[in-house]
Amino acid sequence: MGLFSFKKNVGIKIFEGEKTVMLVAIETGMEKFEFENSAAKKLESIIESLQLHVEDLNIFIDTDVAVVSGLAHDQATKEKVVLVVGNSNGISTVDDYMTVKNEASAAQFYTVRNGDTLKKIAEVYYGNTMNYSIIFEANKPMLNHPNDIYTGLVLRIPA
């Protein structure tokens, strides 16, 4: 269980055309809850498509806070789910209530800054730029290429 902070205005868009959608939602009588529930379902679908298996996954969104619960197979899966949700445009906080079947050491989280590369981050954490692949592998399938990082993205840094 934990509370994780993220940059609200970076990452994948789960509130597509947020202002337009909210205006349409208001005009058609859609409640704020229904709108946020639709974004939560979209995140659950993304997590499923990334093959991050969590039994009884449940995501609840209230404004810019996402609450996540369920049973993850392992610590890495749990951390990746938190990152998928938190690295979504419009989410500033993830309140994690997930449990884990197979306990393991938690990874550190790192927020990418302007000018960062996986090699630079690997040098800081592992003392060797060539260990960038450890960070890349730890963040798959969310990253498809080592150069896919951007300012504000939160990454898993395994021990």
C-alpha positions as protocol buffer text, in pm:
chain_id: "A"
residue {
  index: 1
  type: MET
  ca { x: 0 y: 0 z: 0 }
}
residue {
  index: 2
  type: GLY
  ca { x: 133 y: 341 z: -84 }
}
residue {
  index: 3
  type: LEU
  ca { x: 72 y: 684 z: -224 }
}
residue {
  index: 4
  type: PHE
  ca { x: 268 y: 780 z: -537 }
}
residue {
  index: 5
  type: SER
  ca { x: 290 y: 1125 z: -696 }
}
residue {
  index: 6
  type: PHE
  ca { x: 316 y: 1191 z: -1069 }
}
residue {
  index: 7
  type: LYS
  ca { x: 318 y: 1488 z: -1305 }
}
residue {
  index: 8
  type: LYS
  ca { x: -45 y: 1543 z: -1398 }
}
residue {
  index: 9
  type: ASN
  ca { x: -4 y: 1673 z: -1752 }
}
residue {
  index: 10
  type: VAL
  ca { x: 228 y: 1415 z: -1908 }
}
residue {
  index: 11
  type: GLY
  ca { x: 181 y: 1062 z: -2035 }
}
residue {
  index: 12
  type: ILE
  ca { x: -82 y: 866 z: -2220 }
}
residue {
  index: 13
  type: LYS
  ca { x: -415 y: 1041 z: -2268 }
}
residue {
  index: 14
  type: ILE
  ca { x: -698 y: 864 z: -2089 }
}
residue {
  index: 15
  type: PHE
  ca { x: -924 y: 1169 z: -2089 }
}
residue {
  index: 16
  type: GLU
  ca { x: -931 y: 1212 z: -2469 }
}
residue {
  index: 17
  type: GLY
  ca { x: -1010 y: 1575 z: -2551 }
}
residue {
  index: 18
  type: GLU
  ca { x: -1091 y: 1626 z: -2184 }
}
residue {
  index: 19
  type: LYS
  ca { x: -1257 y: 1968 z: -2208 }
}
residue {
  index: 20
  type: THR
  ca { x: -1462 y: 1876 z: -2514 }
}
residue {
  index: 21
  type: VAL
  ca { x: -1564 y: 1543 z: -2364 }
}
residue {
  index: 22
  type: MET
  ca { x: -1662 y: 1707 z: -2034 }
}
residue {
  index: 23
  type: LEU
  ca { x: -1877 y: 1964 z: -2219 }
}
residue {
  index: 24
  type: VAL
  ca { x: -2047 y: 1687 z: -2416 }
}
residue {
  index: 25
  type: ALA
  ca { x: -2087 y: 1487 z: -2095 }
}
residue {
  index: 26
  type: ILE
  ca { x: -2249 y: 1780 z: -1918 }
}
residue {
  index: 27
  type: GLU
  ca { x: -2478 y: 1852 z: -2217 }
}
residue {
  index: 28
  type: THR
  ca { x: -2588 y: 1488 z: -2238 }
}
residue {
  index: 29
  type: GLY
  ca { x: -2632 y: 1455 z: -1864 }
}
residue {
  index: 30
  type: MET
  ca { x: -2331 y: 1228 z: -1810 }
}
residue {
  index: 31
  type: GLU
  ca { x: -2216 y: 1263 z: -1454 }
}
residue {
  index: 32
  type: LYS
  ca { x: -1854 y: 1330 z: -1354 }
}
residue {
  index: 33
  type: PHE
  ca { x: -1849 y: 981 z: -1202 }
}
residue {
  index: 34
  type: GLU
  ca { x: -1947 y: 820 z: -1533 }
}
residue {
  index: 35
  type: PHE
  ca { x: -1677 y: 1017 z: -1716 }
}
residue {
  index: 36
  type: GLU
  ca { x: -1409 y: 914 z: -1466 }
}
residue {
  index: 37
  type: ASN
  ca { x: -1536 y: 556 z: -1464 }
}
residue {
  index: 38
  type: SER
  ca { x: -1490 y: 545 z: -1840 }
}
residue {
  index: 39
  type: ALA
  ca { x: -1127 y: 663 z: -1800 }
}
residue {
  index: 40
  type: ALA
  ca { x: -1071 y: 398 z: -1530 }
}
residue {
  index: 41
  type: LYS
  ca { x: -1207 y: 126 z: -1761 }
}
residue {
  index: 42
  type: LYS
  ca { x: -974 y: 250 z: -2034 }
}
residue {
  index: 43
  type: LEU
  ca { x: -677 y: 214 z: -1798 }
}
residue {
  index: 44
  type: GLU
  ca { x: -787 y: -136 z: -1700 }
}
residue {
  index: 45
  type: SER
  ca { x: -803 y: -223 z: -2070 }
}
residue {
  index: 46
  type: ILE
  ca { x: -453 y: -81 z: -2130 }
}
residue {
  index: 47
  type: ILE
  ca { x: -315 y: -282 z: -1838 }
}
residue {
  index: 48
  type: GLU
  ca { x: -477 y: -596 z: -1976 }
}
residue {
  index: 49
  type: SER
  ca { x: -338 y: -527 z: -2326 }
}
residue {
  index: 50
  type: LEU
  ca { x: 11 y: -493 z: -2176 }
}
residue {
  index: 51
  type: GLN
  ca { x: -40 y: -841 z: -2027 }
}
residue {
  index: 52
  type: LEU
  ca { x: 5 y: -715 z: -1671 }
}
residue {
  index: 53
  type: HIS
  ca { x: -205 y: -975 z: -1494 }
}
residue {
  index: 54
  type: VAL
  ca { x: -377 y: -860 z: -1177 }
}
residue {
  index: 55
  type: GLU
  ca { x: -663 y: -1061 z: -1033 }
}
residue {
  index: 56
  type: ASP
  ca { x: -969 y: -853 z: -951 }
}
residue {
  index: 57
  type: LEU
  ca { x: -805 y: -534 z: -1084 }
}
residue {
  index: 58
  type: ASN
  ca { x: -1010 y: -231 z: -989 }
}
residue {
  index: 59
  type: ILE
  ca { x: -928 y: 129 z: -1069 }
}
residue {
  index: 60
  type: PHE
  ca { x: -1132 y: 417 z: -932 }
}
residue {
  index: 61
  type: ILE
  ca { x: -1062 y: 776 z: -1041 }
}
residue {
  index: 62
  type: ASP
  ca { x: -1172 y: 1086 z: -852 }
}
residue {
  index: 63
  type: THR
  ca { x: -1061 y: 1405 z: -1030 }
}
residue {
  index: 64
  type: ASP
  ca { x: -682 y: 1346 z: -1063 }
}
residue {
  index: 65
  type: VAL
  ca { x: -640 y: 1069 z: -803 }
}
residue {
  index: 66
  type: ALA
  ca { x: -651 y: 703 z: -902 }
}
residue {
  index: 67
  type: VAL
  ca { x: -707 y: 427 z: -647 }
}
residue {
  index: 68
  type: VAL
  ca { x: -581 y: 85 z: -761 }
}
residue {
  index: 69
  type: SER
  ca { x: -654 y: -251 z: -601 }
}
residue {
  index: 70
  type: GLY
  ca { x: -620 y: -617 z: -692 }
}
residue {
  index: 71
  type: LEU
  ca { x: -383 y: -910 z: -653 }
}
residue {
  index: 72
  type: ALA
  ca { x: -66 y: -887 z: -866 }
}
residue {
  index: 73
  type: HIS
  ca { x: 140 y: -1196 z: -949 }
}
residue {
  index: 74
  type: ASP
  ca { x: 463 y: -1028 z: -836 }
}
residue {
  index: 75
  type: GLN
  ca { x: 615 y: -699 z: -718 }
}
residue {
  index: 76
  type: ALA
  ca { x: 727 y: -600 z: -1070 }
}
residue {
  index: 77
  type: THR
  ca { x: 372 y: -636 z: -1205 }
}
residue {
  index: 78
  type: LYS
  ca { x: 236 y: -428 z: -918 }
}
residue {
  index: 79
  type: GLU
  ca { x: 490 y: -151 z: -980 }
}
residue {
  index: 80
  type: LYS
  ca { x: 423 y: -152 z: -1355 }
}
residue {
  index: 81
  type: VAL
  ca { x: 48 y: -116 z: -1296 }
}
residue {
  index: 82
  type: VAL
  ca { x: 111 y: 182 z: -1066 }
}
residue {
  index: 83
  type: LEU
  ca { x: 333 y: 336 z: -1335 }
}
residue {
  index: 84
  type: VAL
  ca { x: 83 y: 280 z: -1618 }
}
residue {
  index: 85
  type: VAL
  ca { x: -187 y: 451 z: -1414 }
}
residue {
  index: 86
  type: GLY
  ca { x: 35 y: 730 z: -1278 }
}
residue {
  index: 87
  type: ASN
  ca { x: 204 y: 803 z: -1611 }
}
residue {
  index: 88
  type: SER
  ca { x: -137 y: 884 z: -1759 }
}
residue {
  index: 89
  type: ASN
  ca { x: -218 y: 1241 z: -1852 }
}
residue {
  index: 90
  type: GLY
  ca { x: -461 y: 1378 z: -1594 }
}
residue {
  index: 91
  type: ILE
  ca { x: -350 y: 1160 z: -1300 }
}
residue {
  index: 92
  type: SER
  ca { x: -137 y: 1325 z: -1031 }
}
residue {
  index: 93
  type: THR
  ca { x: -160 y: 1063 z: -755 }
}
residue {
  index: 94
  type: VAL
  ca { x: -195 y: 686 z: -738 }
}
residue {
  index: 95
  type: ASP
  ca { x: -319 y: 538 z: -412 }
}
residue {
  index: 96
  type: ASP
  ca { x: -201 y: 177 z: -430 }
}
residue {
  index: 97
  type: TYR
  ca { x: -398 y: -89 z: -244 }
}
residue {
  index: 98
  type: MET
  ca { x: -272 y: -385 z: -450 }
}
residue {
  index: 99
  type: THR
  ca { x: -140 y: -698 z: -285 }
}
residue {
  index: 100
  type: VAL
  ca { x: 123 y: -934 z: -424 }
}
residue {
  index: 101
  type: LYS
  ca { x: 125 y: -1315 z: -450 }
}
residue {
  index: 102
  type: ASN
  ca { x: 505 y: -1346 z: -468 }
}
residue {
  index: 103
  type: GLU
  ca { x: 676 y: -1087 z: -250 }
}
residue {
  index: 104
  type: ALA
  ca { x: 1009 y: -936 z: -361 }
}
residue {
  index: 105
  type: SER
  ca { x: 1213 y: -622 z: -302 }
}
residue {
  index: 106
  type: ALA
  ca { x: 1052 y: -306 z: -430 }
}
residue {
  index: 107
  type: ALA
  ca { x: 1223 y: -110 z: -705 }
}
residue {
  index: 108
  type: GLN
  ca { x: 1299 y: 261 z: -679 }
}
residue {
  index: 109
  type: PHE
  ca { x: 1102 y: 505 z: -890 }
}
residue {
  index: 110
  type: TYR
  ca { x: 1274 y: 782 z: -1085 }
}
residue {
  index: 111
  type: THR
  ca { x: 1113 y: 1081 z: -1258 }
}
residue {
  index: 112
  type: VAL
  ca { x: 1282 y: 1162 z: -1588 }
}
residue {
  index: 113
  type: ARG
  ca { x: 1422 y: 1515 z: -1612 }
}
residue {
  index: 114
  type: ASN
  ca { x: 1505 y: 1723 z: -1917 }
}
residue {
  index: 115
  type: GLY
  ca { x: 1816 y: 1584 z: -2089 }
}
residue {
  index: 116
  type: ASP
  ca { x: 1798 y: 1241 z: -1924 }
}
residue {
  index: 117
  type: THR
  ca { x: 1866 y: 923 z: -2117 }
}
residue {
  index: 118
  type: LEU
  ca { x: 1849 y: 566 z: -1991 }
}
residue {
  index: 119
  type: LYS
  ca { x: 2230 y: 557 z: -2012 }
}
residue {
  index: 120
  type: LYS
  ca { x: 2263 y: 866 z: -1790 }
}
residue {
  index: 121
  type: ILE
  ca { x: 2018 y: 721 z: -1540 }
}
residue {
  index: 122
  type: ALA
  ca { x: 2203 y: 385 z: -1543 }
}
residue {
  index: 123
  type: GLU
  ca { x: 2530 y: 566 z: -1470 }
}
residue {
  index: 124
  type: VAL
  ca { x: 2376 y: 727 z: -1160 }
}
residue {
  index: 125
  type: TYR
  ca { x: 2209 y: 412 z: -1024 }
}
residue {
  index: 126
  type: TYR
  ca { x: 2448 y: 138 z: -1138 }
}
residue {
  index: 127
  type: GLY
  ca { x: 2774 y: 320 z: -1208 }
}
residue {
  index: 128
  type: ASN
  ca { x: 2778 y: 195 z: -1568 }
}
residue {
  index: 129
  type: THR
  ca { x: 2600 y: 339 z: -1871 }
}
residue {
  index: 130
  type: MET
  ca { x: 2581 y: -4 z: -2033 }
}
residue {
  index: 131
  type: ASN
  ca { x: 2334 y: -114 z: -1764 }
}
residue {
  index: 132
  type: TYR
  ca { x: 2066 y: 101 z: -1929 }
}
residue {
  index: 133
  type: SER
  ca { x: 1914 y: -224 z: -2058 }
}
residue {
  index: 134
  type: ILE
  ca { x: 1825 y: -322 z: -1700 }
}
residue {
  index: 135
  type: ILE
  ca { x: 1609 y: -11 z: -1672 }
}
residue {
  index: 136
  type: PHE
  ca { x: 1466 y: -61 z: -2020 }
}
residue {
  index: 137
  type: GLU
  ca { x: 1371 y: -424 z: -1949 }
}
residue {
  index: 138
  type: ALA
  ca { x: 1222 y: -327 z: -1611 }
}
residue {
  index: 139
  type: ASN
  ca { x: 988 y: -83 z: -1785 }
}
residue {
  index: 140
  type: LYS
  ca { x: 869 y: -310 z: -2066 }
}
residue {
  index: 141
  type: PRO
  ca { x: 609 y: -334 z: -2210 }
}
residue {
  index: 142
  type: MET
  ca { x: 541 y: 33 z: -2132 }
}
residue {
  index: 143
  type: LEU
  ca { x: 858 y: 131 z: -2320 }
}
residue {
  index: 144
  type: ASN
  ca { x: 904 y: -4 z: -2670 }
}
residue {
  index: 145
  type: HIS
  ca { x: 1245 y: 154 z: -2729 }
}
residue {
  index: 146
  type: PRO
  ca { x: 1516 y: 295 z: -2498 }
}
residue {
  index: 147
  type: ASN
  ca { x: 1464 y: 640 z: -2651 }
}
residue {
  index: 148
  type: ASP
  ca { x: 1091 y: 647 z: -2568 }
}
residue {
  index: 149
  type: ILE
  ca { x: 1144 y: 834 z: -2241 }
}
residue {
  index: 150
  type: TYR
  ca { x: 1024 y: 1191 z: -2187 }
}
residue {
  index: 151
  type: THR
  ca { x: 1043 y: 1453 z: -1915 }
}
residue {
  index: 152
  type: GLY
  ca { x: 802 y: 1371 z: -1632 }
}
residue {
  index: 153
  type: LEU
  ca { x: 785 y: 998 z: -1706 }
}
residue {
  index: 154
  type: VAL
  ca { x: 830 y: 785 z: -1393 }
}
residue {
  index: 155
  type: LEU
  ca { x: 1048 y: 475 z: -1438 }
}
residue {
  index: 156
  type: ARG
  ca { x: 1114 y: 161 z: -1232 }
}
residue {
  index: 157
  type: ILE
  ca { x: 1477 y: 125 z: -1126 }
}
residue {
  index: 158
  type: PRO
  ca { x: 1538 y: -232 z: -1000 }
}
residue {
  index: 159
  type: ALA
  ca { x: 1796 y: -293 z: -726 }
}
